[in-house]
Amino acid sequence: MPMKLTHRKSVAGFSFLELLIIMLIFGALAAIAIPQLKNYNQRIYDRDAKKNLENIFLACKTYWENDSSARCSLDIAKEISNGYIQSPNIAIGISLGKDTKAEFQATAKHNSSKQTYSIDLNGNIR
């Protein structure tokens, strides 16, 4: 007697367990990626602050070529002849009394960062 084979209907879609496993995998990937993204953004903010310090230092050096005993201020550095263009979201300042070629010091901080950087008369950033 021949046996009749029964065919199941194929059901399209995913089972609940398969969806749960996929969601767990995405959750694990997100748990790894989100802190890395925040760390990446922090490095971008810090790099921008350091770049502004380098640029203001170079602008003041340009200004001091004409008069090495003069005081360099943020306004003087921003003059077209000196070439400093301040990035948005960067708070930068030249320390009072440390605005000459012999005693230069400036600080910069990105508004979205907790870190403040400074540059000395030799161009060293800390």
Backbone bond lengths (Angstrom), bond angles and torsions (degrees), N, CA, C in turn:
res aa  C-N    CA-C-N  psi(-1)  N-CA   C-N-CA  omega(-1)  CA-C   N-CA-C  phi
1 M - - - 1.418 - - 1.529 110.20 -
2 P 1.278 114.14 124.00 1.461 116.14 -178.16 1.533 111.92 -71.86
3 M 1.337 113.93 140.61 1.474 119.09 178.05 1.519 109.77 -90.30
4 K 1.238 111.97 138.15 1.458 117.38 178.68 1.524 108.55 -92.30
5 L 1.319 115.20 125.11 1.471 119.73 179.39 1.525 109.39 -84.00
6 T 1.276 113.73 133.51 1.465 117.82 176.98 1.525 108.97 -98.23
7 H 1.265 115.40 135.51 1.465 121.29 179.08 1.516 108.91 -106.79
8 R 1.305 113.79 132.28 1.466 118.32 175.02 1.512 108.67 -83.70
9 K 1.270 114.60 147.89 1.463 118.54 174.03 1.527 107.50 -75.34
10 S 1.304 115.96 135.25 1.457 118.12 177.46 1.530 108.49 -79.74
11 V 1.297 112.93 131.85 1.461 119.95 -178.36 1.527 108.22 -100.18
12 A 1.298 117.03 124.01 1.456 121.16 179.11 1.518 109.15 -83.52
13 G 1.330 115.38 143.59 1.462 120.12 176.68 1.514 111.09 117.23
14 F 1.325 114.80 -177.33 1.454 121.54 -177.99 1.517 109.72 -108.84
15 S 1.312 115.06 152.31 1.462 119.09 174.90 1.528 108.31 -81.92
16 F 1.294 115.88 167.95 1.458 121.49 179.84 1.521 110.11 -61.66
17 L 1.311 118.24 -40.75 1.456 122.07 -178.89 1.534 110.91 -64.70
18 E 1.305 117.34 -40.82 1.456 120.51 178.23 1.526 111.03 -64.04
19 L 1.314 117.33 -41.92 1.469 120.78 177.32 1.524 111.47 -64.91
20 L 1.315 117.06 -38.25 1.460 121.52 179.03 1.526 110.34 -64.44
21 I 1.307 117.95 -42.10 1.464 121.68 179.28 1.530 110.24 -65.05
22 I 1.313 117.49 -42.24 1.470 120.95 178.43 1.523 110.64 -62.47
23 M 1.336 116.49 -41.39 1.472 119.49 179.28 1.522 110.73 -66.29
24 L 1.319 118.40 -36.93 1.460 120.93 177.37 1.531 111.01 -64.88
25 I 1.307 117.00 -39.94 1.462 120.61 178.48 1.529 110.37 -64.50
26 F 1.328 117.25 -46.08 1.468 120.12 177.77 1.522 111.68 -62.68
27 G 1.313 117.06 -37.98 1.465 120.26 177.64 1.515 111.77 -63.41
28 A 1.334 117.00 -41.85 1.464 120.57 178.81 1.530 110.54 -65.24
29 L 1.311 117.37 -41.57 1.471 120.57 178.11 1.524 111.33 -64.22
30 A 1.319 117.19 -39.91 1.465 120.76 178.38 1.530 110.88 -66.12
31 A 1.337 116.37 -38.10 1.468 120.04 179.63 1.524 110.82 -64.25
32 I 1.308 117.65 -28.77 1.457 121.25 177.83 1.527 110.96 -83.28
33 A 1.316 117.45 -40.08 1.466 121.84 -171.53 1.524 113.62 -76.19
34 I 1.319 118.94 -37.84 1.467 121.14 -173.83 1.529 112.17 -63.11
35 P 1.338 120.15 -47.55 1.474 117.97 176.92 1.534 112.80 -62.89
36 Q 1.325 116.93 -34.49 1.456 119.43 177.86 1.521 111.25 -65.41
37 L 1.317 116.98 -36.90 1.457 121.39 178.38 1.526 110.75 -65.01
38 K 1.322 116.73 -41.88 1.470 119.67 177.92 1.520 110.68 -64.07
39 N 1.328 116.83 -40.38 1.458 121.51 178.37 1.528 110.35 -64.62
40 Y 1.311 116.79 -40.10 1.461 121.94 178.25 1.528 110.50 -62.61
41 N 1.325 117.40 -44.97 1.466 120.98 178.28 1.520 111.23 -61.90
42 Q 1.334 117.27 -40.59 1.462 121.16 179.38 1.528 110.64 -60.93
43 R 1.323 116.91 -41.81 1.466 119.92 178.82 1.526 110.91 -64.61
44 I 1.320 117.99 -36.93 1.472 121.03 178.23 1.525 110.05 -64.69
45 Y 1.332 117.17 -44.40 1.467 120.93 179.80 1.532 110.47 -62.12
46 D 1.329 116.59 -44.43 1.461 120.36 -178.93 1.524 111.38 -66.18
47 R 1.310 117.16 -39.52 1.466 121.16 178.57 1.531 110.44 -63.58
48 D 1.317 116.67 -37.86 1.466 120.65 179.22 1.533 110.47 -66.41
49 A 1.327 117.23 -41.59 1.469 120.47 178.66 1.528 110.34 -64.22
50 K 1.322 117.26 -42.98 1.466 120.66 179.57 1.530 111.18 -64.86
51 K 1.319 116.71 -39.64 1.461 120.41 179.57 1.529 110.78 -64.03
52 N 1.334 116.89 -38.37 1.471 120.18 176.72 1.510 111.13 -64.98
53 L 1.331 117.73 -37.03 1.464 120.04 176.74 1.527 111.06 -63.97
54 E 1.310 116.17 -44.14 1.464 119.30 177.98 1.525 110.90 -60.96
55 N 1.324 116.41 -42.38 1.463 120.31 -177.74 1.525 112.46 -67.43
56 I 1.338 117.27 -39.44 1.473 118.05 178.97 1.525 110.30 -71.07
57 F 1.320 117.49 -33.27 1.459 120.98 176.14 1.530 110.27 -63.38
58 L 1.323 116.71 -44.54 1.471 120.39 178.50 1.531 111.55 -65.64
59 A 1.336 116.77 -37.45 1.463 120.18 178.16 1.531 110.44 -65.22
60 C 1.319 117.13 -41.34 1.467 119.95 178.29 1.529 110.82 -67.76
61 K 1.328 117.29 -37.56 1.465 119.53 176.47 1.530 110.55 -62.22
62 T 1.326 116.35 -38.60 1.461 120.16 176.36 1.524 110.27 -62.64
63 Y 1.318 116.40 -41.95 1.467 121.59 179.15 1.532 110.79 -64.64
64 W 1.324 117.00 -39.98 1.466 121.39 -177.72 1.526 113.05 -72.30
65 E 1.332 118.31 -13.98 1.466 119.46 177.24 1.522 110.76 -61.49
66 N 1.322 116.84 -32.07 1.467 120.90 179.60 1.525 111.64 -82.02
67 D 1.325 117.74 -37.51 1.463 121.92 -177.91 1.522 108.12 -149.36
68 S 1.325 117.54 102.51 1.463 121.51 -173.92 1.528 113.42 -72.61
69 S 1.328 118.02 -13.44 1.463 119.97 179.32 1.526 112.52 -98.00
70 A 1.329 117.72 -2.30 1.467 121.46 -177.31 1.530 110.92 -73.43
71 R 1.325 114.56 159.93 1.456 121.28 178.18 1.528 108.44 -95.34
72 C 1.335 115.75 132.25 1.462 121.11 -179.96 1.532 108.73 -101.30
73 S 1.305 116.41 127.09 1.463 120.88 177.63 1.524 109.33 -116.10
74 L 1.306 115.91 173.18 1.460 120.56 178.64 1.525 110.47 -62.31
75 D 1.324 117.26 -39.70 1.467 120.76 179.05 1.529 111.48 -65.51
76 I 1.315 116.50 -39.56 1.464 119.96 178.95 1.532 109.93 -66.66
77 A 1.337 117.05 -41.55 1.469 120.82 179.98 1.525 111.28 -63.75
78 K 1.338 116.83 -31.04 1.463 121.08 -178.93 1.527 113.46 -79.77
79 E 1.325 117.57 -7.31 1.464 119.54 177.49 1.522 109.19 -61.91
80 I 1.310 115.99 148.03 1.468 121.76 -175.89 1.528 111.54 -57.44
81 S 1.308 116.96 -38.25 1.469 120.06 -177.77 1.532 112.51 -67.98
82 N 1.328 117.14 -22.78 1.469 120.83 -179.68 1.527 112.29 -96.07
83 G 1.328 117.04 -27.09 1.453 121.27 167.43 1.515 119.37 86.04
84 Y 1.315 119.87 11.74 1.471 118.72 179.72 1.526 110.45 -85.06
85 I 1.339 115.69 128.72 1.465 122.16 174.81 1.525 106.84 -121.45
86 Q 1.300 116.23 115.57 1.465 121.55 -177.11 1.521 110.62 -76.35
87 S 1.329 116.04 133.64 1.463 121.00 177.13 1.517 109.86 -73.72
88 P 1.335 116.94 149.17 1.464 118.60 174.61 1.524 109.66 -66.50
89 N 1.299 116.59 152.97 1.467 124.61 179.34 1.523 113.70 69.07
90 I 1.317 118.14 13.95 1.457 121.61 176.49 1.522 108.53 -112.49
91 A 1.336 115.62 124.34 1.461 121.17 173.51 1.523 106.77 -97.49
92 I 1.311 116.08 117.21 1.465 120.60 -176.59 1.512 109.16 -129.66
93 G 1.312 115.23 146.78 1.452 119.28 178.84 1.509 111.27 -155.78
94 I 1.316 115.29 151.87 1.451 121.94 175.36 1.515 106.63 -101.58
95 S 1.325 116.34 126.76 1.462 121.45 -175.57 1.522 110.74 -61.95
96 L 1.343 115.83 140.19 1.461 121.42 178.13 1.522 109.55 -64.20
97 G 1.305 114.89 134.01 1.455 120.07 -179.30 1.522 113.14 80.30
98 K 1.303 117.84 -6.62 1.468 122.50 179.97 1.528 109.08 -119.49
99 D 1.322 116.40 38.90 1.456 121.10 -174.44 1.524 113.29 -111.00
100 T 1.332 116.89 13.62 1.453 120.32 176.96 1.522 109.95 -104.17
101 K 1.311 115.76 168.98 1.467 120.64 -179.38 1.529 110.92 -63.97
102 A 1.315 117.38 -32.82 1.463 121.69 -177.50 1.523 112.94 -79.60
103 E 1.323 118.33 -21.30 1.470 121.08 -176.76 1.523 111.45 -138.50
104 F 1.299 118.42 47.07 1.462 120.79 -174.78 1.531 111.60 -77.78
105 Q 1.338 114.53 138.46 1.467 121.23 172.05 1.529 108.39 -157.15
106 A 1.322 115.74 131.57 1.464 121.47 177.56 1.522 108.74 -135.57
107 T 1.333 115.83 155.68 1.463 121.14 178.82 1.527 109.25 -127.11
108 A 1.349 115.09 152.12 1.462 120.87 178.29 1.518 109.27 -145.63
109 K 1.342 114.34 145.20 1.458 121.08 179.39 1.518 108.13 -149.14
110 H 1.321 115.76 133.92 1.464 120.65 174.98 1.527 107.38 -80.62
111 N 1.326 117.16 142.52 1.464 121.12 -177.63 1.523 112.92 -61.36
112 S 1.326 118.58 -26.46 1.463 121.88 -178.36 1.523 112.55 -97.51
113 S 1.311 117.72 8.98 1.462 121.87 -178.28 1.524 109.95 -118.68
114 K 1.314 115.33 155.40 1.464 120.58 176.46 1.518 111.46 -93.71
115 Q 1.321 117.03 -14.88 1.459 122.92 -173.69 1.523 111.67 -87.63
116 T 1.330 116.34 133.74 1.457 122.88 174.14 1.522 108.36 -112.25
117 Y 1.317 116.82 134.14 1.456 122.29 -179.30 1.513 109.89 -114.62
118 S 1.337 115.64 153.22 1.463 120.08 177.04 1.524 109.06 -133.72
119 I 1.324 114.88 156.43 1.452 121.57 178.34 1.526 107.34 -127.14
120 D 1.329 116.41 141.95 1.463 120.32 -179.28 1.527 110.87 -104.61
121 L 1.317 115.83 -173.67 1.457 121.16 -175.22 1.520 113.38 -67.64
122 N 1.336 117.84 -17.04 1.458 121.02 178.10 1.527 112.60 -94.51
123 G 1.335 117.64 -1.69 1.460 121.94 -179.47 1.512 113.30 87.59
124 N 1.331 117.58 14.06 1.455 121.70 179.09 1.523 110.19 -84.30
125 I 1.326 116.14 128.27 1.464 121.25 -178.85 1.527 108.45 -102.65
126 R 1.339 114.75 132.80 1.467 121.14 176.43 1.499 109.07 -126.00
